[in-house]
Amino acid sequence: MPRSLKPGSKVTWKSHGGEAEGHVVKKLTKRTHIKGHTVAATPDEPQYLVESETGAGRAAHKAGALKKR
């Protein structure tokens, strides 16, 4: 689980279409809503808002789901 993720970090993650690539937009540390879904982020268990390189949009992922490129 990468701990050094910050905005601009290039990352990959598993997607239903295979492996996706993109970058971190920001670290989420409180409950928020993205595309109609609730993201249960907390300061102790943050999630990361990532944007796909293909322009498929933004999504939130736990640090353990992301690999730094």
KEDRENMAR-126584 format. One record per atom (N, C-alpha, C): residue number from 1; atom name; x, y, z. Coordinates in Angstrom, 1 decimal, decimal comma, padded with zeros to 4 digits. Atoms other than C-alpha are relative to their C-alpha. Layout:
<nodes>
NODE   nr  atom       u       v       w
NODE  NUM    CA       X       Y       Z
...
</nodes>
This chain:
<nodes>
NODE   nr  atom       u       v       w
NODE    1     N   000,8  -001,2   000,0
NODE    1    CA   000,0   000,0   000,0
NODE    1     C   000,9   001,2   000,0
NODE    2     N  -000,9  -001,2   000,0
NODE    2    CA   001,7   003,2  -001,1
NODE    2     C  -000,5   001,1   000,9
NODE    3     N   000,4  -001,0  -001,0
NODE    3    CA   001,8   005,8   001,6
NODE    3     C   000,4   001,4  -000,5
NODE    4     N  -000,5  -001,3   000,5
NODE    4    CA   003,5   008,5  -000,5
NODE    4     C  -000,8   000,6  -001,2
NODE    5     N   000,9  -000,5   001,1
NODE    5    CA   000,5   009,2  -002,8
NODE    5     C  -000,3   001,5   000,3
NODE    6     N   000,4  -001,4  -000,1
NODE    6    CA  -000,1   012,9  -003,4
NODE    6     C  -000,5   000,4  -001,3
NODE    7     N   000,5  -000,4   001,3
NODE    7    CA  -001,8   014,9  -006,1
NODE    7     C   001,1   000,0  -001,1
NODE    8     N  -000,9   000,1   001,1
NODE    8    CA  -000,2   014,3  -009,4
NODE    8     C   000,7  -001,4  -000,1
NODE    9     N  -000,7   001,3   000,1
NODE    9    CA   001,2   010,8  -008,5
NODE    9     C  -000,7  -000,8  -001,1
NODE   10     N   000,5   000,8   001,0
NODE   10    CA   000,8   008,5  -011,4
NODE   10     C  -000,2  -001,4   000,6
NODE   11     N   000,4   001,3  -000,6
NODE   11    CA  -001,0   005,2  -010,5
NODE   11     C  -000,7  -000,9  -000,9
NODE   12     N   000,8   001,0   000,7
NODE   12    CA  -002,6   002,1  -011,8
NODE   12     C  -000,9  -000,7   001,0
NODE   13     N   000,9   000,7  -000,8
NODE   13    CA  -005,5   000,1  -010,5
NODE   13     C  -000,8  -001,0  -000,8
NODE   14     N   000,8   001,0   000,7
NODE   14    CA  -007,6  -002,9  -011,4
NODE   14     C  -001,4   000,6  -000,3
NODE   15     N   001,3  -000,5   000,5
NODE   15    CA  -010,8  -002,1  -013,4
NODE   15     C  -000,7  -001,2  -000,6
NODE   16     N   000,7   001,1   000,7
NODE   16    CA  -013,5  -004,3  -014,9
NODE   16     C   000,5  -000,2  -001,4
NODE   17     N  -000,5   000,1   001,3
NODE   17    CA  -011,8  -003,6  -018,2
NODE   17     C   001,5  -000,4  -000,1
NODE   18     N  -001,4   000,4  -000,1
NODE   18    CA  -008,4  -004,8  -017,0
NODE   18     C   000,7   000,9   000,9
NODE   19     N  -000,7  -000,9  -000,9
NODE   19    CA  -005,8  -002,4  -015,6
NODE   19     C  -000,1   001,4  -000,5
NODE   20     N   000,1  -001,4   000,4
NODE   20    CA  -006,4   001,4  -015,6
NODE   20     C   001,2   000,8   000,5
NODE   21     N  -001,0  -000,9  -000,3
NODE   21    CA  -003,9   004,2  -015,5
NODE   21     C  -000,5   001,4   000,2
NODE   22     N   000,5  -001,4  -000,2
NODE   22    CA  -004,3   007,7  -014,2
NODE   22     C   000,9   000,7   001,0
NODE   23     N  -000,7  -000,7  -001,0
NODE   23    CA  -003,2   010,1  -011,6
NODE   23     C  -000,9   000,4   001,2
NODE   24     N   000,7  -000,4  -001,2
NODE   24    CA  -004,2   011,1  -008,1
NODE   24     C  -000,4   001,5  -000,1
NODE   25     N   000,5  -001,4   000,1
NODE   25    CA  -006,3   014,3  -008,0
NODE   25     C   000,1   000,6   001,5
NODE   26     N  -000,1  -000,4  -001,3
NODE   26    CA  -006,6   014,5  -004,2
NODE   26     C  -000,2  -001,1   001,0
NODE   27     N   000,2   001,0  -001,1
NODE   27    CA  -006,6   012,6  -000,9
NODE   27     C  -001,3   000,4   000,7
NODE   28     N   001,3  -000,2  -000,7
NODE   28    CA  -010,0   012,2   000,7
NODE   28     C   000,0  -000,5   001,4
NODE   29     N  -000,1   000,4  -001,4
NODE   29    CA  -010,2   012,2   004,5
NODE   29     C  -001,4   000,2   000,7
NODE   30     N   001,4  -000,1  -000,6
NODE   30    CA  -014,0   012,7   005,1
NODE   30     C  -001,0  -000,6  -001,0
NODE   31     N   001,1   000,5   000,9
NODE   31    CA  -017,2   011,2   003,8
NODE   31     C  -000,4   001,0  -001,0
NODE   32     N   000,4  -000,8   001,1
NODE   32    CA  -018,1   012,5   000,4
NODE   32     C  -000,8  -000,8  -001,0
NODE   33     N   000,8   000,7   001,0
NODE   33    CA  -020,2   011,7  -002,6
NODE   33     C   000,7   000,2  -001,4
NODE   34     N  -000,6  -000,1   001,3
NODE   34    CA  -018,8   010,9  -006,1
NODE   34     C  -000,9  -000,8  -000,9
NODE   35     N   000,9   000,7   001,0
NODE   35    CA  -021,1   010,0  -009,1
NODE   35     C  -001,1  -000,8   000,7
NODE   36     N   001,2   000,7  -000,6
NODE   36    CA  -024,0   009,1  -006,8
NODE   36     C   000,4  -001,0   001,1
NODE   37     N  -000,5   001,0  -001,0
NODE   37    CA  -021,8   006,9  -004,5
NODE   37     C   000,6   000,7   001,2
NODE   38     N  -000,6  -000,6  -001,2
NODE   38    CA  -020,9   007,6  -000,9
NODE   38     C   001,4  -000,6   000,2
NODE   39     N  -001,4   000,4  -000,3
NODE   39    CA  -017,1   007,4  -000,2
NODE   39     C   000,2   000,2   001,5
NODE   40     N  -000,1   000,0  -001,4
NODE   40    CA  -016,6   006,5   003,4
NODE   40     C   001,5   000,2   000,5
NODE   41     N  -001,4  -000,3  -000,4
NODE   41    CA  -013,1   008,1   003,8
NODE   41     C   000,0   000,6   001,3
NODE   42     N  -000,3  -000,7  -001,3
NODE   42    CA  -011,7   009,1   007,2
NODE   42     C   001,4   000,3   000,1
NODE   43     N  -001,5  -000,3  -000,2
NODE   43    CA  -008,4   010,5   008,4
NODE   43     C   000,8  -001,2   000,2
NODE   44     N  -000,7   001,3  -000,3
NODE   44    CA  -007,5   007,0   009,6
NODE   44     C   000,0  -000,9  -001,2
NODE   45     N   000,1   000,9   001,2
NODE   45    CA  -008,6   005,3   006,4
NODE   45     C  -000,4   000,9  -001,2
NODE   46     N   000,3  -000,8   001,1
NODE   46    CA  -008,3   007,8   003,6
NODE   46     C  -000,2  -000,7  -001,3
NODE   47     N   000,1   000,5   001,3
NODE   47    CA  -009,2   007,2   000,0
NODE   47     C   000,6   001,1  -000,9
NODE   48     N  -000,6  -000,9   000,9
NODE   48    CA  -007,8   008,8  -003,1
NODE   48     C  -000,9   000,2  -001,3
NODE   49     N   000,8  -000,3   001,2
NODE   49    CA  -009,7   010,5  -005,9
NODE   49     C   001,0   000,0  -001,2
NODE   50     N  -000,9   000,2   001,2
NODE   50    CA  -008,1   009,4  -009,2
NODE   50     C  -000,7   000,3  -001,3
NODE   51     N   000,5  -000,3   001,3
NODE   51    CA  -008,6   010,5  -012,7
NODE   51     C   000,6  -000,9  -001,1
NODE   52     N  -000,5   000,9   001,0
NODE   52    CA  -008,3   008,0  -015,6
NODE   52     C   000,7   000,8  -001,1
NODE   53     N  -000,7  -000,6   001,1
NODE   53    CA  -005,8   008,8  -018,4
NODE   53     C  -000,8  -000,1  -001,3
NODE   54     N   000,8   000,1   001,2
NODE   54    CA  -008,4   007,7  -020,9
NODE   54     C  -001,2   000,9   000,0
NODE   55     N   001,1  -001,0  -000,1
NODE   55    CA  -010,8   010,4  -019,8
NODE   55     C  -001,3  -000,7   000,4
NODE   56     N   001,2   000,7  -000,4
NODE   56    CA  -013,3   007,8  -018,4
NODE   56     C  -000,6   000,6   001,3
NODE   57     N   000,6  -000,7  -001,1
NODE   57    CA  -013,8   010,0  -015,4
NODE   57     C   000,9  -000,2   001,3
NODE   58     N  -000,7   000,1  -001,3
NODE   58    CA  -012,9   010,1  -011,7
NODE   58     C  -000,7  -001,0   000,9
NODE   59     N   000,5   000,9  -000,9
NODE   59    CA  -013,3   007,6  -009,0
NODE   59     C   000,8   000,0   001,3
NODE   60     N  -000,7   000,1  -001,3
NODE   60    CA  -012,3   007,0  -005,3
NODE   60     C   000,5  -001,4   000,2
NODE   61     N  -000,6   001,3  -000,3
NODE   61    CA  -010,0   004,1  -004,3
NODE   61     C   000,8   000,1   001,3
NODE   62     N  -000,8   000,1  -001,2
NODE   62    CA  -008,4   002,9  -001,1
NODE   62     C   001,4  -000,1  -000,5
NODE   63     N  -001,4   000,0   000,4
NODE   63    CA  -004,6   003,2  -001,1
NODE   63     C   000,4  -001,4  -000,4
NODE   64     N  -000,4   001,3   000,3
NODE   64    CA  -004,3  -000,6  -001,2
NODE   64     C  -000,4  -000,5  -001,4
NODE   65     N   000,4   000,3   001,4
NODE   65    CA  -006,0  -000,7  -004,6
NODE   65     C   000,8   000,7  -001,0
NODE   66     N  -000,8  -000,8   000,9
NODE   66    CA  -003,5   001,7  -006,1
NODE   66     C   001,4  -000,5   000,0
NODE   67     N  -001,4   000,2   000,1
NODE   67    CA   000,0   001,0  -007,4
NODE   67     C   000,6   001,2  -000,6
NODE   68     N  -000,7  -001,1   000,5
NODE   68    CA   002,4   003,8  -008,0
NODE   68     C   000,8  -000,4  -001,3
NODE   69     N  -000,8   000,3   001,2
NODE   69    CA   003,9   003,9  -011,5
NODE   69     C   001,4   000,6   000,0
</nodes>
